[in-house]
Amino acid sequence: MANLPDWLSRGPRVAESVAALQNSAGATTARAGVQSPWTTGQLQQLVWSDIFGIETQWITRAEALTIPAVFKARAVLLSLIADKVLYALRSGERVDPQPAWLSWTPGALSPWQRMANTVDDLIFYGWSLWRRVNGSRGEILSAYRVPFEFWEFNAAGDVLIRDDDGEYVAVDPATLILIPGPSAGLLEYATRTLRGAARMETSWSNRAASPIPAIDLHETTMSGITPEEAQEVVNQWAAARQDPQGATAFTPYNIEARALGNIAPDLFIEGRNATRIDVANFFNLPAQLLDGSLSTASLTYSTQEGRRNDVLDYGLPYWVRPIESRLSQDDVVPRGQSVGFDFGPLASTTAAPTIAVPD
């Protein structure tokens, strides 16, 4: 068996049945053998498009992050979660001393990066994997996240990690912490919305480059123009439309420029706003948090407070509870202990600033 990369040769076996975890979080996101269409690779998407001559609905993480609403929603979650301290509890009281691995990671990647990448995995793929370095009694000395492209499931539900030769090999399950997310991942159940949002971004960008309506250069008399000559005329018009003076043009007597349709900015304004609302729903966040507007929303104090409460009461638990619950299992911390995030500073209400009025 080939050797694992040095940074993966240390650290976590999964005590629970992986198959059961797959069923609970959406088995269709498990990767066995050939990587699935929602990984970072494009191979399978290209194969489908080549065989059937159609554009597939699948979208990659890299493509999804080019959609402003997705980028913003991810950034909001990372800013709310990644810097929060993990702590161990027993009977409602913090354990003393705290396990060092909860707030420390080896190497250059900080605990912030570990948690940010973990949340990112759960957002897009529905799974995240940590490796752990165990002490002589099986206690965790350190833990770090395994990049998603470095591991997969086999047909039996075992976790395999990629070695230096690019082969996926079995490792000791006692050195793994497999974290299932709240769902199967954005790249599985939101692909249609994300693909539509990507098309919307492309459409408005193209319209910005050529803001006047589509033009039909209609030949009014038989001039014997060849297809090559016609294409040259079209190319010249296309280039002229992107010129600062492109709103004015000259046509010979035998060509009539006919505008097809009209400029519909509302389609892009309302469509892009609807995308933000849809993405917010997939992320379980208030739409206003992504700068998406609702007809009933107003920038009042009550709206701001309601948005804050929605995030704390509904948005954050959806993402952090799976992490807390997994890290509270008996194979991670001793029986009777649990692990949680410290959201105390975020949950506390900040008093509104006051202005001193001189007498």
Salt bridges, closest charged atoms under 4 A:
GLU16 OE1 - ARG326 NH2 3.43
GLU55 OE2 - ARG195 NH1 3.77
GLU55 OE1 - ARG199 NH2 3.25
GLU63 OE2 - ARG195 NH1 3.65
ASP83 OD1 - LYS84 NZ 2.83
ASP120 OD1 - ARG61 NE 2.87
ASP120 OD2 - ARG74 NE 2.49
ASP121 OD1 - ARG145 NH2 2.88
GLU139 OE2 - ARG137 NH2 3.96
ASP172 OD1 - ARG13 NE 3.33
GLU201 OE2 - ARG272 NE 3.03
ASP216 OD2 - HIS218 ND1 3.81
GLU256 OE1 - ARG258 NH2 3.45
ASP291 OD2 - LYS72 NZ 3.13
GLU324 OE1 - ARG321 NH1 2.95
ASP330 OD2 - ARG335 NH2 3.14
ASP331 OD2 - ARG326 NH2 2.98
ASP342 OD2 - ARG94 NH2 3.20
